[in-house]
Amino acid sequence: MGGFQTLKLHKEFQYVYNKGKTQHSLSVVLFFLPQQGIHKVGFTATKKLGNAVKRNRAKRRMRALFREHSDSLKDGTYIFVAKTGLFERSYEEFQHDFQKVLTRAKSFT
């Protein structure tokens, strides 16, 4: 994952949800907490998206795009949350949304 560790504990997610900056698009929400020397990432998909197959597919798509951009991101903790619009968007539109939230969060180096 480009030198990033994954978030696993509920309290880690809650900390970033409460302290981090939020950016929205039609298909993804980004919670970003800038921290020096820390490289962590988490991916979530709620039950609103559908069954486990759909939720896992959404997380796979987000992970794939994150791998493409991980080398050019600043230090910090990132949490990507899939929205219901993710499945209605093509790969190119989803890629544009993904880049848009990262750019708005000023997370590129």
C-alpha positions as CSV (number, residue, x, y, z in Angstrom):
1,M,0.0,0.0,0.0
2,G,2.8,2.4,-0.7
3,G,4.2,2.4,2.8
4,F,0.9,3.0,4.4
5,Q,-0.4,0.9,7.4
6,T,-4.1,0.1,7.6
7,L,-6.3,1.3,10.4
8,K,-7.8,-1.6,12.4
9,L,-9.1,-0.3,15.7
10,H,-12.4,1.4,16.2
11,K,-10.8,4.1,18.4
12,E,-8.4,5.0,15.6
13,F,-11.2,5.5,13.2
14,Q,-13.2,7.6,15.7
15,Y,-10.2,9.8,16.4
16,V,-9.8,10.7,12.7
17,Y,-13.6,11.2,12.3
18,N,-13.6,13.6,15.2
19,K,-10.4,15.5,14.6
20,G,-9.9,15.3,10.8
21,K,-10.9,17.4,7.9
22,T,-13.8,16.1,5.7
23,Q,-14.2,16.3,1.9
24,H,-17.2,15.0,0.0
25,S,-17.9,14.0,-3.6
26,L,-20.7,12.0,-5.2
27,S,-19.1,8.7,-4.6
28,V,-16.6,9.0,-1.8
29,V,-16.0,10.8,1.5
30,L,-12.4,11.5,2.7
31,F,-11.5,12.1,6.3
32,F,-7.9,13.4,6.5
33,L,-5.8,14.1,9.6
34,P,-2.3,15.5,8.8
35,Q,0.3,14.1,11.1
36,Q,4.1,14.1,10.7
37,G,5.7,10.8,10.1
38,I,2.5,8.8,10.2
39,H,1.2,6.9,7.1
40,K,-2.1,5.2,7.8
41,V,-5.2,4.5,5.8
42,G,-8.6,3.0,6.3
43,F,-11.5,2.1,4.0
44,T,-15.1,1.7,5.0
45,A,-18.4,0.9,3.4
46,T,-21.7,1.0,5.3
47,K,-24.6,-1.4,5.0
48,K,-26.5,1.3,3.1
49,L,-24.4,0.2,0.1
50,G,-25.8,-3.3,0.1
51,N,-24.7,-6.8,1.0
52,A,-21.1,-7.9,1.8
53,V,-20.3,-8.5,-1.8
54,K,-21.1,-4.9,-2.8
55,R,-19.3,-3.4,0.3
56,N,-16.2,-5.4,-0.5
57,R,-16.3,-4.4,-4.1
58,A,-16.5,-0.8,-3.1
59,K,-13.5,-1.1,-0.7
60,R,-11.5,-2.9,-3.5
61,R,-12.1,-0.1,-5.9
62,M,-11.0,2.5,-3.3
63,R,-7.9,0.6,-2.4
64,A,-6.9,0.3,-6.1
65,L,-7.2,4.0,-6.6
66,F,-5.4,4.8,-3.4
67,R,-2.4,2.6,-4.5
68,E,-2.1,4.8,-7.6
69,H,-1.9,8.0,-5.6
70,S,-0.2,6.8,-2.4
71,D,3.4,7.8,-3.5
72,S,2.4,11.4,-3.9
73,L,0.4,11.9,-0.7
74,K,1.4,13.9,2.4
75,D,2.0,12.3,5.8
76,G,-1.2,11.7,7.8
77,T,-4.2,9.4,8.3
78,Y,-6.7,8.9,5.6
79,I,-10.1,7.3,5.8
80,F,-12.2,6.7,2.7
81,V,-15.9,6.1,3.0
82,A,-17.9,4.7,0.1
83,K,-21.2,6.4,-0.8
84,T,-24.1,4.9,-2.6
85,G,-23.3,6.8,-5.8
86,L,-20.1,4.8,-6.2
87,F,-21.8,2.0,-8.2
88,E,-23.6,4.4,-10.5
89,R,-20.4,6.1,-11.6
90,S,-18.0,4.8,-14.2
91,Y,-14.4,4.1,-13.4
92,E,-13.2,7.4,-14.9
93,E,-15.9,9.4,-13.0
94,F,-15.0,7.6,-9.8
95,Q,-11.3,8.3,-10.4
96,H,-12.1,12.0,-10.9
97,D,-14.1,12.1,-7.6
98,F,-11.2,10.4,-5.8
99,Q,-8.7,12.9,-7.1
100,K,-11.1,15.8,-6.3
101,V,-11.4,14.9,-2.6
102,L,-7.6,14.4,-2.3
103,T,-7.0,17.8,-4.0
104,R,-9.5,19.6,-1.8
105,A,-8.0,18.2,1.3
106,K,-4.6,19.5,0.1
107,S,-3.1,16.1,0.7
108,F,-0.8,16.0,-2.4
109,T,2.9,16.8,-1.9
